[in-house]
Amino acid sequence: MTPGVNTSADLEADDAPSPEHNIRPLVDTALLSDWRGSGKVVHSAHRIYEHLISLWAPGAIEAAHDLGVFAKLSTGPMTGDQLAEACQANRRAMRVLMDGLYAYDIVDRSSTDDGPAVYRMPEEMRECLLPDGLFSLVGKIEYDRQLAWPAWRNLADAVRHDNRDEVGELQLNQINEHNYASLVRGINFWAPPVVEALRGGFETLDWPTDRPASVLDVGCGTGLYSQLLLRHFGQWRATGLEAPHIASIAEEQAERLGVAERFEVQVRDFWTESWGSGHDLLLFVNIFHLQTPESARELLHKSKQALSENGMICIADHLVTGEQDAKSIQDRFAMLFAVSMLATGGGDAFLVDEYDGWLAETGLRRLALLDTPMHRILLAGHA
Ligand SMILES: C[S@@+](CC[C@H](N)C(=O)[O-])C[C@H]1O[C@@H](n2cnc3c(N)ncnc32)[C@H](O)[C@@H]1O
């Protein structure tokens, strides 16, 4: 096992994160009386208020990042005063910030009767909040600071006009290469459960994996999905298609994960340049939500040409099943992801029915739909 790479399959039952470590409520609605009757309005106001203060979480975490709090705490436990001095900040204000991070379960705090509180960063948080970890969220923090804050502030404008160009056509998502350089590192943590579910899908479909296979990872980002697959399937080779600045990130990471000999990145524009042919697995992870219906169709058309006879297309993305009553976690996340795409300049979370229609038009068909914590995986092959 490579240090820093665990999939949930590697976790012993006792190590599995317990659900109470999820995001915890900040409003004790159990204390609201009569929430079904005359207290309904007040109860609703509490719920809306809790949504509105979601802004506090990135505010506090990003301030600590900006101040260098996580870097300092990674060297060992510190008091608020020690942190204030190390980060050149005000003592009282630093204590307030640290208690906020403690409230969010980001740092631990131990207090004694006679001494000041001591803050410490759990090892798993260190991996997430410092820049060098494979699953670091620092790139996501940087991306949010560069792009997301102003984008969300202006969402109403996007709703007024939609993400359309001067001739009224829907446009693809407009994130630039500089922003992607941050973002792709900050979303690596999505990969392990997606790859685990994908492996389960191969097994369920009886799709042979114990043979040489060619993987094409379209818009591979850091390439983690194909790199994790290569670590499981020793006879496979993978090629990523990427923009130049991101390609070097993927190459370095392939070295780090020990799969560089079987992983290459080709600096190619996946719209205008060749994908080759005869690929056994085409991977599109977080690519379809950047599309319009027309460009999604085009990707499937190109896939059809590039896929081997018994090859499989894997689309891992935020797909909506549209089961109105169920409102599953995946659907709720996907619907909100669509809002985030609207805020950041294009893209959508498409319905599974839309995918099925595009697949059928292209001579392809859906083989399976799998759930993962924040994504669904649509597996497809030739019809
Ligand atoms: C949302 S990221 C997804 C990255 C990766 N698949 C993942 O899920 O971690 C989209 C990636 O597609 C790449 N990309 C977008 N348009 C591209 C194009 N026309 N040709 C090659 N790569 C492209 C971007 O540079 C970016 O790294």
Ligand as a Chemical Component Dictionary entry (heavy atoms), coordinates in Angstrom:
data_LIG
# 
_chem_comp.id                   LIG 
_chem_comp.type                 NON-POLYMER 
_chem_comp.pdbx_formal_charge   0 
_chem_comp.three_letter_code    LIG 
# 
loop_
_chem_comp_atom.comp_id 
_chem_comp_atom.atom_id 
_chem_comp_atom.alt_atom_id 
_chem_comp_atom.type_symbol 
_chem_comp_atom.charge 
_chem_comp_atom.model_Cartn_x 
_chem_comp_atom.model_Cartn_y 
_chem_comp_atom.model_Cartn_z 
_chem_comp_atom.pdbx_ordinal 
LIG C1  C1  C 0  -13.381 19.419 -13.459 1  
LIG S1  S1  S 1  -11.792 18.986 -13.958 2  
LIG C2  C2  C 0  -11.837 17.234 -13.758 3  
LIG C3  C3  C 0  -10.472 16.630 -13.623 4  
LIG C4  C4  C 0  -10.469 15.132 -13.302 5  
LIG N1  N1  N 0  -11.157 14.360 -14.304 6  
LIG C5  C5  C 0  -11.065 14.917 -11.938 7  
LIG O1  O1  O 0  -12.237 14.611 -11.831 8  
LIG O2  O2  O -1 -10.352 15.089 -10.946 9  
LIG C6  C6  C 0  -11.863 19.158 -15.713 10 
LIG C7  C7  C 0  -10.516 18.934 -16.392 11 
LIG O3  O3  O 0  -10.711 18.918 -17.802 12 
LIG C8  C8  C 0  -9.634  19.600 -18.415 13 
LIG N2  N2  N 0  -10.091 20.102 -19.708 14 
LIG C9  C9  C 0  -11.136 20.941 -19.933 15 
LIG N3  N3  N 0  -11.278 21.157 -21.257 16 
LIG C10 C10 C 0  -10.309 20.434 -21.874 17 
LIG C11 C11 C 0  -9.967  20.224 -23.236 18 
LIG N4  N4  N 0  -10.650 20.818 -24.217 19 
LIG N5  N5  N 0  -8.920  19.404 -23.525 20 
LIG C12 C12 C 0  -8.212  18.790 -22.536 21 
LIG N6  N6  N 0  -8.520  18.943 -21.201 22 
LIG C13 C13 C 0  -9.543  19.753 -20.887 23 
LIG C14 C14 C 0  -9.323  20.734 -17.444 24 
LIG O4  O4  O 0  -8.010  21.234 -17.633 25 
LIG C15 C15 C 0  -9.534  20.051 -16.101 26 
LIG O5  O5  O 0  -8.342  19.524 -15.593 27 
# 
loop_
_chem_comp_bond.comp_id 
_chem_comp_bond.atom_id_1 
_chem_comp_bond.atom_id_2 
_chem_comp_bond.value_order 
_chem_comp_bond.pdbx_ordinal 
LIG C1  S1  SING 1  
LIG S1  C2  SING 2  
LIG S1  C6  SING 3  
LIG C2  C3  SING 4  
LIG C3  C4  SING 5  
LIG C4  N1  SING 6  
LIG C4  C5  SING 7  
LIG C5  O1  DOUB 8  
LIG C5  O2  SING 9  
LIG C6  C7  SING 10 
LIG C7  O3  SING 11 
LIG C7  C15 SING 12 
LIG O3  C8  SING 13 
LIG C8  N2  SING 14 
LIG C8  C14 SING 15 
LIG N2  C9  SING 16 
LIG N2  C13 SING 17 
LIG C9  N3  DOUB 18 
LIG N3  C10 SING 19 
LIG C10 C11 SING 20 
LIG C10 C13 DOUB 21 
LIG C11 N4  SING 22 
LIG C11 N5  DOUB 23 
LIG N5  C12 SING 24 
LIG C12 N6  DOUB 25 
LIG N6  C13 SING 26 
LIG C14 O4  SING 27 
LIG C14 C15 SING 28 
LIG C15 O5  SING 29 
# 
